[in-house]
Amino acid sequence: MSRETQVVGFQVGRETYGVPIASLHEIVRVPEITAVPDAPEYMEGVINLRGKIVSVLDLRKRFGKTAGPFHRRSRILVVEHKGRLAGMIVDAASEVLKIPESEIEPAPGMMLEGGLDCVTGLGKYKGRLIILLDVGRVLEFKKSANPEAATDPSIAVTGKAAAQSASAGKK
C-alpha cells in the first residue's frame, strides 16, 4: 500500500498550493485586520481570533503577485508553527488533498535558486500540479536591511527614543 501525504489545498492567483494538514489550526473568513507599523509589506497586520492575537500575511504579496481586494471566497488559513499561531490570506481554500508520495517530486533547482526556498515539492493530483509549501519558511520574515541592528542590541532604539531621535534628525 502506497503512503499518502495529506495537504490542505488553496488558491493564490491561478496556482494551487498545499501545506501539510498537521500544521493547519483552522480556516476562517477574513475579518477586520489591524495594521501594524513597520511590518514587511506582505504583513497585513493582526486579528483577534477568540482572544488570541494572530499575525496575518497576504500570500499574494508574499509571493510577489499584485494584491487586489479580498473577496467573499478569500480565507485565512490559521497555521501553528513553533507553538504560535499565524494566518495566511489566500484567495480560496479548497479541500484536503491526499497525494500519493509516488506523485510528489522535489522542487526544481531553478525554484530554489530563485529564492523560492519555501517550496518543498510539486504534487501531481488529478491532472493538476500542487505546489507544496514549508509553512515555517513561508512565515519567515525577510532579513533586516541593517544586519548590524539585528545582532547588536546597542543599535536598537525603541518606543519614545526612536520617535525622539527621528524628530531630532529633522530639525
C-alpha positions as MATLAB code, in Angstrom:
seq = 'MSRETQVVGFQVGRETYGVPIASLHEIVRVPEITAVPDAPEYMEGVINLRGKIVSVLDLRKRFGKTAGPFHRRSRILVVEHKGRLAGMIVDAASEVLKIPESEIEPAPGMMLEGGLDCVTGLGKYKGRLIILLDVGRVLEFKKSANPEAATDPSIAVTGKAAAQSASAGKK';
ca = [
       0.000    0.000    0.000;
       1.483    3.368   -1.010;
       1.865    6.151    1.505;
      -0.027    9.416    1.058;
       0.717   12.979    2.054;
      -2.310   14.935    3.241;
      -2.271   18.639    2.452;
      -4.782   21.458    2.624;
      -5.194   22.814   -0.896;
      -5.716   26.522   -1.547;
      -5.501   29.041   -4.372;
      -3.366   32.147   -4.673;
      -3.993   33.666   -8.078;
      -4.346   30.842  -10.604;
      -1.990   28.472   -8.765;
      -2.932   25.741   -6.317;
      -0.729   25.346   -3.257;
      -0.730   22.925   -0.370;
       0.507   22.895    3.217;
       0.667   19.838    5.488;
      -2.664   19.274    7.192;
      -0.852   18.734   10.501;
       0.179   22.417   10.567;
      -3.380   23.728    9.974;
      -5.240   25.009   13.016;
      -8.371   26.272   11.256;
      -9.730   28.191    8.259;
     -11.642   31.446    8.870;
     -13.241   34.208    6.810;
     -11.208   37.414    6.560;
     -12.263   39.663    9.476;
     -11.173   43.255   10.089;
      -7.376   43.342   10.208;
      -5.449   45.813   12.364;
      -2.368   47.183   10.595;
       0.990   47.002   12.381;
       3.551   49.782   11.841;
       6.987   48.928   10.382;
       5.808   45.481    9.260;
       7.017   43.983    5.977;
       4.790   44.893    3.003;
       3.248   41.418    2.828;
       2.201   41.503    6.500;
      -1.394   42.704    6.579;
      -1.497   43.085   10.354;
      -3.088   41.217   13.234;
      -6.510   39.803   14.057;
      -8.173   38.854   17.317;
      -9.119   35.194   16.993;
     -11.242   34.315   20.017;
      -8.975   36.243   22.365;
      -5.674   35.293   20.710;
      -3.711   37.843   18.679;
      -2.716   36.283   15.359;
      -0.386   37.944   12.851;
      -1.652   37.721    9.274;
       0.244   37.872    5.999;
      -1.117   38.107    2.473;
       0.287   35.262    0.381;
      -0.317   37.198   -2.847;
       2.089   39.889   -1.657;
       4.435   37.327   -0.094;
       4.763   35.582   -3.471;
       5.275   38.851   -5.368;
       1.844   38.939   -7.028;
      -0.289   42.055   -7.250;
      -2.674   42.196   -4.354;
      -6.269   43.066   -5.080;
      -9.195   43.479   -2.746;
     -10.312   40.474   -0.733;
     -13.468   38.799   -1.981;
     -16.081   36.529   -0.476;
     -14.014   33.387   -1.176;
     -10.878   34.797    0.489;
      -9.911   32.926    3.626;
      -7.276   32.972    6.331;
      -5.512   29.683    6.905;
      -4.557   29.767   10.568;
      -1.478   27.598   10.983;
       0.556   26.638   14.003;
       4.316   26.931   13.765;
       6.740   26.617   16.677;
       3.841   26.813   19.123;
       2.492   30.096   17.717;
      -0.493   30.817   15.513;
      -0.172   32.783   12.271;
      -2.611   33.496    9.478;
      -2.087   33.346    5.722;
      -4.632   35.095    3.491;
      -5.442   33.032    0.403;
      -7.841   33.607   -2.492;
      -9.764   30.418   -1.737;
      -9.314   27.318    0.385;
     -10.252   24.158   -1.460;
     -10.095   20.753    0.184;
      -7.883   18.211    1.861;
      -5.835   16.537   -0.853;
      -4.387   13.065   -0.409;
      -1.389   12.892   -2.724;
       0.434    9.553   -3.084;
       4.126   10.026   -2.231;
       4.977    8.472   -5.606;
       3.284   11.516   -7.219;
       5.428   14.095   -5.354;
       8.637   15.384   -6.877;
      11.236   17.645   -5.255;
      11.182   21.336   -6.147;
      13.171   22.066   -9.308;
      16.595   23.610   -8.712;
      15.599   26.797  -10.534;
      12.889   27.464   -7.938;
      15.336   27.104   -5.067;
      17.989   29.253   -6.747;
      15.390   31.936   -7.473;
      14.759   32.462   -3.762;
      11.679   30.249   -3.539;
      13.090   28.201   -0.689;
       9.598   27.757    0.799;
       8.656   25.242   -1.934;
       9.267   21.671   -0.754;
       7.969   19.873   -3.818;
       5.368   19.524   -6.528;
       2.499   17.088   -6.209;
       0.504   15.686   -9.099;
      -3.166   15.411   -8.195;
      -5.984   14.645  -10.687;
      -4.131   16.264  -13.572;
      -3.150   19.376  -11.605;
       0.166   20.448  -10.136;
       0.044   21.341   -6.448;
       2.924   23.488   -5.172;
       3.812   22.132   -1.733;
       4.997   24.704    0.797;
       7.023   24.674    4.006;
       4.911   26.725    6.445;
       7.938   27.763    8.510;
       9.736   29.222    5.515;
       6.608   30.988    4.229;
       6.185   32.661    7.620;
       9.863   33.618    7.932;
      10.313   37.347    7.733;
      12.961   38.630    5.381;
      16.224   39.720    6.974;
      16.555   43.300    8.170;
      18.069   45.824    5.770;
      20.600   46.632    8.503;
      22.045   43.293    9.680;
      24.083   45.034   12.411;
      20.886   46.210   14.109;
      19.675   42.634   14.371;
      22.845   41.416   16.070;
      23.961   44.441   18.108;
      21.384   45.357   20.784;
      23.094   48.718   21.402;
      21.973   49.878   17.935;
      18.315   49.041   18.537;
      16.192   52.054   19.518;
      12.616   51.554   20.649;
       9.483   53.458   21.582;
       9.815   57.111   22.596;
      13.565   57.141   21.997;
      13.053   56.209   18.342;
      10.478   58.983   17.877;
      12.739   61.500   19.608;
      15.770   60.594   17.519;
      13.694   60.713   14.317;
      12.328   64.176   15.134;
      15.771   65.404   16.222;
      17.136   64.395   12.806;
      14.514   66.549   11.041;
      15.433   69.779   12.899;
];
